[in-house]
Amino acid sequence: MTREDLGDHGRYHLLVDGEEKGELDYRMVDGLRVMFHTGVREELEGRGLGGTLARHALDDAREDGVLVVPQCPFIARYIEIKTKYQDLLANAG
């Protein structure tokens, strides 16, 4: 897993055997990390790799002290299921 942070936007790269097999894209809007896309290559779907991307991105958001806006349906559902991340929601207060 690598993270490419370009200030106002960024991407997590999920690498398998040195090749990118998934990604999570975000942008920063008014100090909030808006997660708008998560994808895993079709041949690797169903192996929990999307969850790995989500977990890394949400753990980084916590470490960075930023709240998130899950525009990506996968991330929104992940946070709904993994309640320990609900405090990171921008509208959680």
PARO-525790 format. One record per atom (N, C-alpha, C): residue number from 1; residue in three letters; atom name; x, y, z. Coordinates in steps of 0.1 Angstrom, whole numbers, plus 5000, padded with zeros to 4 digits. Layout:
% residues N
ATOM	marza	nulo	torro	px	py	pz
ATOM	NUM	ALA	CA	X	Y	Z
...
This chain:
% residues 93
ATOM	marza	nulo	torro	px	py	pz
ATOM	1	MET	N	5009	4988	5000
ATOM	1	MET	CA	5000	5000	5000
ATOM	1	MET	C	5009	5012	5000
ATOM	2	THR	N	5006	5021	4991
ATOM	2	THR	CA	5013	5034	4991
ATOM	2	THR	C	5003	5045	4991
ATOM	3	ARG	N	5007	5057	4995
ATOM	3	ARG	CA	4998	5069	4995
ATOM	3	ARG	C	5005	5080	4988
ATOM	4	GLU	N	4998	5085	4978
ATOM	4	GLU	CA	5003	5097	4971
ATOM	4	GLU	C	4995	5109	4975
ATOM	5	ASP	N	5001	5118	4983
ATOM	5	ASP	CA	4994	5129	4988
ATOM	5	ASP	C	4998	5142	4980
ATOM	6	LEU	N	4989	5148	4973
ATOM	6	LEU	CA	4993	5159	4965
ATOM	6	LEU	C	4987	5172	4970
ATOM	7	GLY	N	4985	5173	4983
ATOM	7	GLY	CA	4979	5185	4989
ATOM	7	GLY	C	4964	5185	4989
ATOM	8	ASP	N	4958	5190	4978
ATOM	8	ASP	CA	4944	5191	4978
ATOM	8	ASP	C	4937	5178	4973
ATOM	9	HIS	N	4945	5168	4969
ATOM	9	HIS	CA	4939	5155	4965
ATOM	9	HIS	C	4950	5144	4967
ATOM	10	GLY	N	4946	5132	4966
ATOM	10	GLY	CA	4955	5121	4967
ATOM	10	GLY	C	4949	5108	4963
ATOM	11	ARG	N	4958	5098	4964
ATOM	11	ARG	CA	4954	5084	4960
ATOM	11	ARG	C	4962	5074	4969
ATOM	12	TYR	N	4954	5064	4973
ATOM	12	TYR	CA	4961	5052	4979
ATOM	12	TYR	C	4962	5042	4967
ATOM	13	HIS	N	4974	5035	4966
ATOM	13	HIS	CA	4976	5025	4956
ATOM	13	HIS	C	4978	5012	4963
ATOM	14	LEU	N	4969	5002	4960
ATOM	14	LEU	CA	4970	4989	4965
ATOM	14	LEU	C	4979	4981	4955
ATOM	15	LEU	N	4990	4976	4960
ATOM	15	LEU	CA	5000	4969	4951
ATOM	15	LEU	C	4999	4954	4955
ATOM	16	VAL	N	4999	4946	4945
ATOM	16	VAL	CA	5000	4931	4946
ATOM	16	VAL	C	5011	4927	4937
ATOM	17	ASP	N	5021	4921	4942
ATOM	17	ASP	CA	5033	4917	4934
ATOM	17	ASP	C	5038	4928	4926
ATOM	18	GLY	N	5039	4940	4932
ATOM	18	GLY	CA	5044	4952	4925
ATOM	18	GLY	C	5035	4959	4915
ATOM	19	GLU	N	5023	4954	4913
ATOM	19	GLU	CA	5014	4960	4904
ATOM	19	GLU	C	5002	4966	4911
ATOM	20	GLU	N	4998	4978	4906
ATOM	20	GLU	CA	4986	4984	4912
ATOM	20	GLU	C	4974	4976	4908
ATOM	21	LYS	N	4967	4971	4919
ATOM	21	LYS	CA	4955	4963	4917
ATOM	21	LYS	C	4942	4970	4923
ATOM	22	GLY	N	4944	4981	4929
ATOM	22	GLY	CA	4933	4988	4935
ATOM	22	GLY	C	4937	5002	4939
ATOM	23	GLU	N	4927	5011	4941
ATOM	23	GLU	CA	4930	5025	4944
ATOM	23	GLU	C	4918	5031	4952
ATOM	24	LEU	N	4922	5041	4960
ATOM	24	LEU	CA	4912	5049	4967
ATOM	24	LEU	C	4916	5063	4965
ATOM	25	ASP	N	4907	5071	4959
ATOM	25	ASP	CA	4909	5085	4956
ATOM	25	ASP	C	4902	5094	4965
ATOM	26	TYR	N	4908	5105	4969
ATOM	26	TYR	CA	4902	5115	4978
ATOM	26	TYR	C	4907	5129	4973
ATOM	27	ARG	N	4899	5139	4978
ATOM	27	ARG	CA	4903	5153	4976
ATOM	27	ARG	C	4900	5160	4989
ATOM	28	MET	N	4907	5171	4992
ATOM	28	MET	CA	4905	5179	5004
ATOM	28	MET	C	4895	5191	5000
ATOM	29	VAL	N	4885	5192	5008
ATOM	29	VAL	CA	4875	5203	5006
ATOM	29	VAL	C	4872	5209	5019
ATOM	30	ASP	N	4876	5222	5021
ATOM	30	ASP	CA	4874	5229	5034
ATOM	30	ASP	C	4879	5221	5046
ATOM	31	GLY	N	4891	5215	5044
ATOM	31	GLY	CA	4897	5208	5055
ATOM	31	GLY	C	4891	5194	5058
ATOM	32	LEU	N	4882	5189	5049
ATOM	32	LEU	CA	4876	5176	5050
ATOM	32	LEU	C	4882	5167	5039
ATOM	33	ARG	N	4884	5154	5043
ATOM	33	ARG	CA	4889	5145	5033
ATOM	33	ARG	C	4877	5138	5026
ATOM	34	VAL	N	4874	5142	5014
ATOM	34	VAL	CA	4863	5136	5006
ATOM	34	VAL	C	4868	5124	4999
ATOM	35	MET	N	4863	5112	5003
ATOM	35	MET	CA	4867	5100	4996
ATOM	35	MET	C	4856	5097	4986
ATOM	36	PHE	N	4860	5097	4973
ATOM	36	PHE	CA	4850	5097	4963
ATOM	36	PHE	C	4851	5085	4953
ATOM	37	HIS	N	4862	5077	4955
ATOM	37	HIS	CA	4863	5065	4946
ATOM	37	HIS	C	4872	5054	4953
ATOM	38	THR	N	4867	5042	4952
ATOM	38	THR	CA	4875	5030	4957
ATOM	38	THR	C	4873	5020	4946
ATOM	39	GLY	N	4883	5014	4942
ATOM	39	GLY	CA	4882	5003	4931
ATOM	39	GLY	C	4893	4992	4933
ATOM	40	VAL	N	4889	4980	4930
ATOM	40	VAL	CA	4898	4968	4931
ATOM	40	VAL	C	4896	4961	4917
ATOM	41	ARG	N	4906	4957	4911
ATOM	41	ARG	CA	4905	4950	4898
ATOM	41	ARG	C	4896	4938	4900
ATOM	42	GLU	N	4889	4936	4889
ATOM	42	GLU	CA	4878	4925	4889
ATOM	42	GLU	C	4884	4911	4893
ATOM	43	GLU	N	4895	4908	4889
ATOM	43	GLU	CA	4901	4895	4892
ATOM	43	GLU	C	4904	4893	4907
ATOM	44	LEU	N	4904	4904	4915
ATOM	44	LEU	CA	4907	4903	4929
ATOM	44	LEU	C	4895	4907	4938
ATOM	45	GLU	N	4884	4909	4932
ATOM	45	GLU	CA	4872	4913	4940
ATOM	45	GLU	C	4868	4902	4949
ATOM	46	GLY	N	4863	4905	4960
ATOM	46	GLY	CA	4858	4895	4970
ATOM	46	GLY	C	4869	4890	4979
ATOM	47	ARG	N	4880	4896	4979
ATOM	47	ARG	CA	4892	4891	4988
ATOM	47	ARG	C	4894	4901	4999
ATOM	48	GLY	N	4886	4910	5001
ATOM	48	GLY	CA	4888	4920	5012
ATOM	48	GLY	C	4897	4931	5010
ATOM	49	LEU	N	4902	4932	4997
ATOM	49	LEU	CA	4912	4943	4994
ATOM	49	LEU	C	4906	4957	4995
ATOM	50	GLY	N	4893	4958	4991
ATOM	50	GLY	CA	4886	4971	4993
ATOM	50	GLY	C	4886	4975	5007
ATOM	51	GLY	N	4884	4966	5016
ATOM	51	GLY	CA	4884	4969	5030
ATOM	51	GLY	C	4898	4973	5035
ATOM	52	THR	N	4908	4967	5029
ATOM	52	THR	CA	4922	4970	5033
ATOM	52	THR	C	4924	4985	5029
ATOM	53	LEU	N	4920	4989	5017
ATOM	53	LEU	CA	4921	5003	5013
ATOM	53	LEU	C	4914	5012	5022
ATOM	54	ALA	N	4901	5009	5025
ATOM	54	ALA	CA	4893	5017	5034
ATOM	54	ALA	C	4900	5018	5048
ATOM	55	ARG	N	4904	5007	5053
ATOM	55	ARG	CA	4910	5008	5067
ATOM	55	ARG	C	4923	5017	5067
ATOM	56	HIS	N	4931	5015	5057
ATOM	56	HIS	CA	4943	5024	5057
ATOM	56	HIS	C	4940	5038	5055
ATOM	57	ALA	N	4930	5041	5046
ATOM	57	ALA	CA	4927	5055	5044
ATOM	57	ALA	C	4920	5061	5057
ATOM	58	LEU	N	4912	5054	5063
ATOM	58	LEU	CA	4905	5059	5075
ATOM	58	LEU	C	4914	5060	5087
ATOM	59	ASP	N	4923	5050	5088
ATOM	59	ASP	CA	4934	5051	5099
ATOM	59	ASP	C	4943	5064	5097
ATOM	60	ASP	N	4946	5066	5084
ATOM	60	ASP	CA	4954	5078	5081
ATOM	60	ASP	C	4946	5091	5084
ATOM	61	ALA	N	4934	5091	5081
ATOM	61	ALA	CA	4925	5103	5084
ATOM	61	ALA	C	4926	5106	5099
ATOM	62	ARG	N	4924	5095	5107
ATOM	62	ARG	CA	4924	5097	5122
ATOM	62	ARG	C	4938	5102	5126
ATOM	63	GLU	N	4949	5096	5121
ATOM	63	GLU	CA	4962	5100	5124
ATOM	63	GLU	C	4965	5115	5120
ATOM	64	ASP	N	4959	5119	5108
ATOM	64	ASP	CA	4961	5132	5103
ATOM	64	ASP	C	4952	5142	5110
ATOM	65	GLY	N	4942	5137	5118
ATOM	65	GLY	CA	4933	5146	5125
ATOM	65	GLY	C	4923	5153	5116
ATOM	66	VAL	N	4919	5146	5105
ATOM	66	VAL	CA	4909	5152	5096
ATOM	66	VAL	C	4896	5143	5096
ATOM	67	LEU	N	4885	5150	5094
ATOM	67	LEU	CA	4872	5143	5092
ATOM	67	LEU	C	4870	5139	5078
ATOM	68	VAL	N	4861	5129	5075
ATOM	68	VAL	CA	4859	5124	5062
ATOM	68	VAL	C	4845	5126	5057
ATOM	69	VAL	N	4843	5127	5044
ATOM	69	VAL	CA	4830	5127	5038
ATOM	69	VAL	C	4831	5116	5028
ATOM	70	PRO	N	4823	5105	5031
ATOM	70	PRO	CA	4824	5093	5022
ATOM	70	PRO	C	4814	5094	5010
ATOM	71	GLN	N	4818	5100	4999
ATOM	71	GLN	CA	4810	5101	4987
ATOM	71	GLN	C	4810	5088	4980
ATOM	72	CYS	N	4820	5080	4982
ATOM	72	CYS	CA	4821	5066	4976
ATOM	72	CYS	C	4811	5057	4984
ATOM	73	PRO	N	4802	5050	4977
ATOM	73	PRO	CA	4793	5041	4984
ATOM	73	PRO	C	4800	5030	4992
ATOM	74	PHE	N	4811	5025	4987
ATOM	74	PHE	CA	4818	5015	4994
ATOM	74	PHE	C	4823	5020	5007
ATOM	75	ILE	N	4829	5032	5007
ATOM	75	ILE	CA	4835	5038	5020
ATOM	75	ILE	C	4823	5041	5029
ATOM	76	ALA	N	4812	5046	5024
ATOM	76	ALA	CA	4801	5049	5033
ATOM	76	ALA	C	4796	5036	5040
ATOM	77	ARG	N	4795	5025	5032
ATOM	77	ARG	CA	4790	5012	5038
ATOM	77	ARG	C	4800	5007	5048
ATOM	78	TYR	N	4813	5008	5044
ATOM	78	TYR	CA	4824	5003	5053
ATOM	78	TYR	C	4823	5010	5067
ATOM	79	ILE	N	4821	5023	5067
ATOM	79	ILE	CA	4820	5031	5079
ATOM	79	ILE	C	4807	5027	5087
ATOM	80	GLU	N	4797	5024	5080
ATOM	80	GLU	CA	4784	5020	5086
ATOM	80	GLU	C	4786	5007	5093
ATOM	81	ILE	N	4794	4998	5087
ATOM	81	ILE	CA	4796	4984	5093
ATOM	81	ILE	C	4807	4985	5104
ATOM	82	LYS	N	4818	4992	5101
ATOM	82	LYS	CA	4829	4993	5111
ATOM	82	LYS	C	4827	5005	5119
ATOM	83	THR	N	4819	5004	5129
ATOM	83	THR	CA	4814	5016	5137
ATOM	83	THR	C	4826	5024	5144
ATOM	84	LYS	N	4837	5017	5145
ATOM	84	LYS	CA	4848	5025	5152
ATOM	84	LYS	C	4853	5037	5143
ATOM	85	TYR	N	4848	5037	5131
ATOM	85	TYR	CA	4852	5049	5122
ATOM	85	TYR	C	4842	5059	5121
ATOM	86	GLN	N	4830	5057	5128
ATOM	86	GLN	CA	4819	5067	5126
ATOM	86	GLN	C	4822	5081	5132
ATOM	87	ASP	N	4832	5081	5142
ATOM	87	ASP	CA	4835	5094	5147
ATOM	87	ASP	C	4843	5102	5137
ATOM	88	LEU	N	4848	5097	5126
ATOM	88	LEU	CA	4855	5104	5116
ATOM	88	LEU	C	4846	5111	5106
ATOM	89	LEU	N	4833	5108	5107
ATOM	89	LEU	CA	4824	5114	5097
ATOM	89	LEU	C	4822	5129	5100
ATOM	90	ALA	N	4823	5137	5090
ATOM	90	ALA	CA	4822	5151	5091
ATOM	90	ALA	C	4809	5156	5098
ATOM	91	ASN	N	4798	5148	5096
ATOM	91	ASN	CA	4785	5151	5102
ATOM	91	ASN	C	4782	5143	5114
ATOM	92	ALA	N	4792	5137	5121
ATOM	92	ALA	CA	4790	5129	5132
ATOM	92	ALA	C	4787	5136	5145
ATOM	93	GLY	N	4789	5149	5145
ATOM	93	GLY	CA	4787	5157	5158
ATOM	93	GLY	C	4773	5161	5159
